[in-house]
Amino acid sequence: MIELRLLVLFDLDGTLVDPAGSITGGISAALSDSGLPVPPAAELDRMVGPALAESLTRIAGVPAEKLDAVIGRYRAGYRESGMAASRPYPGIRAAVEELRGAGCTVAVATQKPEPIAKELLRVQKLDDLFASIHGSPADEQAAATDGKVSIIRAALNQHAGKYSAAVMVGDRLHDVEGAAANSIPCIGVSWGFAAEGELEAAGAAAVVETPAELKAAIVDAAGLAGAHGTL
């Protein structure tokens, strides 16, 4: 077997883990408890992926003076029940293990605050799969304004010199855009929160329907199609 010197970065919610309504339901409850209007379901779905402070401000219209309180209510509920309610997508662990078995370095790049991302992966018993986990600052209002660009860059920098090609895997346009800004391709996954056609329009190298399709799509995107037989 030829080992691939390939770095694969995975988004978290909507890609590795199904929040099972814990994010949208938690946001809805936090807004309602704060006396603020709750957006329609489709708008709540759009809030899965970007940094929470950004989504609450831009999509839900939360005023600046209430932002910390809403975030605090949401995070309390998420830690109490949301993490446990979430579930890894069927087949995703096997897909990641197969990449690792082929010699790939696998890491996480998410806009979720990094301490919470690590806690979620630990609760879901997925943390052992990843060489590193990269996310937003714990202070959610201090999150970068460039979406996932700096988070992906941090992952690439940490593993510099250990890979010959890198690929991002995610379920939203933010993953595609962040990857493109770092000059790497992105594989979109259809089981997350993207609207129809969102990933293709953003420029995803491919969109897969199941985790079993990931390995071939990743290798193709990295320009290593000739290595298919080694996976």
LUMDOSE-865874 format. One record per residue (C-alpha): x, y, z. Coordinates in steps of 0.02 Angstrom, whole numbers, plus 50000, padded with zeros to 5 digits. Layout:
! residues N
XYZ/...
END
This chain:
! residues 231
500005000050000/500655017249954/500435029550097/499685046250048/500505061950118/498805070150119/498025081750248/496135080850258/495195094250357/493415090650413/492065102850464/491125097250620/489245100850630/488365094950473/489885085150414/490515073950553/489105076050678/487225077850656/486655090750784/484945082250782/484045098850805/485105103850955/485825119150868/484255126050786/483175121150934/484425128551055/484525144950959/482625145750951/482475143151139/483855155751178/483015169051070/481295165651142/481935165951322/482755182751284/481125190051220/481735190551040/480855184550882/481295167250817/481685166050630/480795153250520/481495135550511/482415138550347/483295153750422/483765143750577/484555130550465/485615144250384/486325147950557/487185131050565/488955133250501/489455151550524/490075158050691/488615159350812/488855177850849/488845181550663/487265171350632/486345178950780/486775196450720/486585194550532/485165181950518/484195183350682/484475202050702/485005201050885/485505218450948/487295220251009/486765223651188/485855206851198/487115196251104/488115189951254/486535184951348/485825175251201/487475166351172/487585162151357/485835154651359/486195144651202/487855137751263/487135132751432/485775122551348/486985115151222/488155108951357/486705102451462/485865092151326/486385097051149/488045088051144/487305071651203/485855073151081/487025075050933/487575059650836/488995055450716/488305053150540/488155034650493/489755028750409/490785044250449/491915035850576/492315021650455/492695034350317/493905044050427/494725027950488/494975022550307/495845038850267/496975036850418/497345019050368/497915025250198/499185036750282/498185052950280/498315065550421/496555070250473/496085085950570/494545096550611/494265114550557/492645121850625/491915138750669/491275131450832/492305138050979/493805126750993/493535121251175/491735116451136/492255107550976/493485096951075/492175093251207/490885088151076/492105076450989/492565068851157/490725066251203/490395058151034/491965047251051/492725054150891/494175064050964/495395049550946/495265050750756/496035067950733/497825074150737/497225091550785/495615101450813/495495119650759/494065131550798/493565149150845/494115157951006/493165153851166/492595172051168/491325170951028/491255189650997/493135188850963/492895176550819/493805180850659/492845190650529/493545180250385/492425165150412/493425149150405/494935156450315/496045158850468/495455142650549/495935132450396/497565142050384/497975137650565/497705119150528/498785119950372/500165128950467/500155116550611/500455102050492/501625111150372/502955099750302/501985083950344/500885083250188/501035085650001/499215090449970/497715095850074/495835094850052/494385102250153/492755092650180/491195102350231/489335105050211/489185123950186/489815137250066/490905144050207/491945128150198/492175130050010/492605148450023/493825145850166/494695131950072/494815142249912/495585156850007/496935144750064/497155137749888/496515120349928/494995111149857/493425107249956/492315091849945/490505095749989/489385083450081/487535082650043/486965076650215/487255093250303/486405110250300/486785117350128/485325123250024/485095114549857/486485119749738/487405129849871/488995119449871/489095118149682/488825136849661/490195140449788/491425130049686/491555113449778/492715101349686/491365087949707/489825084549813/489635067149886/488045058649943/488775046450070/490345045050179/490855029650080/491155041049929/492325052750022/493985043749997/493875043249807/493265061249795/494645067449911/496005058549814/495325065149649/495235082949718/497025081849780/497625076649607/498045059149664/496785049649560/498105036849512/498215031349694/496415024849700/496995007049700/498025009649857/496565015049966/
END
